[in-house]
């Protein structure tokens, strides 16, 4: 009887140890977050004090996010200050930008860009006024 009690205790100890190993946290460096990708159109605007509350300039690489993704355009969004990568679908050029404003008239997935950002993504061509983008 004593032997079977020892075996039972050892088995319970082994299962407990296995459970704690299986429940151990994964180091943050091993976790890869999935990037979400969005598609829309890029336009440009004269930058100033944006919905995020910061004053920016036309020479900075900043963007205004469409209303449906930004949320309440009269308040600071969780998107404010986030850095995104924008790709011009026509020429494949990719540039990073920071969300600093809301674009009330932009459709879901679309961004309104600072003139310098628009120009860099579009090889200096401001005449188009709009081009297709993807971003994450």
C-alpha positions in Angstrom: 0.0 0.0 0.0 2.8 2.4 0.8 4.4 1.8 -2.6 1.2 2.6 -4.4 0.9 5.8 -2.4 4.4 6.8 -3.3 3.7 6.0 -7.0 0.5 8.1 -6.9 2.4 11.0 -5.2 5.1 10.8 -7.8 2.6 10.7 -10.7 0.7 13.8 -9.2 4.1 15.6 -8.8 5.0 14.8 -12.5 1.6 16.1 -13.8 1.9 19.2 -11.7 5.4 19.9 -13.1 4.2 19.3 -16.6 1.3 21.7 -16.1 3.5 24.5 -14.9 5.9 24.0 -17.9 3.0 24.0 -20.3 1.6 27.2 -18.7 4.9 29.0 -18.7 4.8 32.4 -20.4 6.4 32.8 -23.8 9.2 35.4 -23.9 8.1 38.6 -25.7 11.0 38.2 -28.2 9.5 34.9 -29.4 6.1 36.5 -30.1 5.4 37.9 -33.6 2.3 40.1 -33.9 0.5 39.9 -37.2 0.6 43.2 -39.1 -2.8 44.3 -40.4 -2.8 45.7 -43.9 -5.2 48.3 -45.2 -5.8 49.6 -48.7 -7.2 52.9 -49.9 -6.2 56.2 -51.6 -3.6 58.7 -50.7 -4.3 62.5 -51.0 -2.5 65.4 -49.5 -3.4 68.4 -47.3 -1.9 71.4 -45.6 -0.8 70.2 -42.2 -1.3 72.2 -39.0 -2.7 71.4 -35.6 -4.3 68.0 -36.0 -7.0 66.1 -34.2 -4.3 64.4 -32.1 -3.5 67.9 -30.6 0.0 68.4 -32.0 1.1 71.1 -34.4 3.0 69.6 -37.4 4.4 71.0 -40.6 4.1 70.2 -44.3 7.8 69.1 -44.3 7.2 66.2 -41.8 6.2 62.7 -42.8 2.8 62.7 -41.1 -0.7 61.5 -42.1 -4.3 62.0 -41.3 -6.3 58.8 -40.8 -9.8 58.3 -42.2 -12.8 58.9 -39.8 -13.9 55.2 -39.7 -10.6 54.0 -38.4 -9.6 57.1 -36.4 -12.9 57.3 -34.4 -14.2 60.5 -32.9 -12.4 63.3 -34.9 -12.9 65.7 -31.9 -10.8 63.6 -29.6 -7.4 62.0 -29.5 -7.4 58.5 -31.0 -5.4 55.4 -30.0 -3.9 55.7 -33.5 -2.3 59.1 -32.6 1.5 58.9 -32.7 1.6 55.4 -34.3 4.2 54.9 -37.0 2.9 53.2 -40.2 4.5 52.1 -43.4 2.7 53.3 -46.6 3.2 51.8 -50.0 2.4 53.5 -53.3 0.8 50.6 -55.2 1.7 52.2 -58.6 5.5 52.4 -58.1 6.1 50.2 -55.1 7.8 52.9 -53.0 7.4 52.5 -49.2 7.8 55.3 -46.7 7.2 55.5 -42.9 4.9 58.1 -41.4 3.2 59.1 -38.1 -0.5 59.4 -37.6 -1.2 62.9 -36.2 -4.6 63.9 -37.5 -8.0 62.7 -38.8 -9.4 63.0 -42.3 -13.2 63.3 -42.0 -13.8 63.0 -45.7 -11.4 60.0 -46.4 -12.9 56.6 -47.0 -11.9 53.5 -44.9 -8.3 52.6 -45.6 -7.4 56.0 -47.1 -4.9 58.5 -45.7 -4.4 62.3 -46.2 -0.7 62.9 -46.3 1.6 65.8 -45.7 2.9 67.3 -49.0 6.4 66.1 -48.4 5.3 62.6 -47.7 2.9 62.6 -50.7 5.8 63.9 -52.9 8.3 61.3 -51.7 5.9 58.4 -52.2 4.9 59.7 -55.7 8.4 60.5 -57.0 7.9 64.3 -56.6 4.7 64.3 -58.7 2.1 66.4 -56.9 -0.1 66.8 -60.0 -1.8 63.4 -59.6 -3.4 64.5 -56.4 -4.3 60.9 -55.5 -2.8 57.4 -55.9 -3.6 53.9 -54.6 -1.9 52.8 -51.3 -1.6 50.0 -48.9 -0.3 50.5 -45.4 0.2 48.7 -42.1 
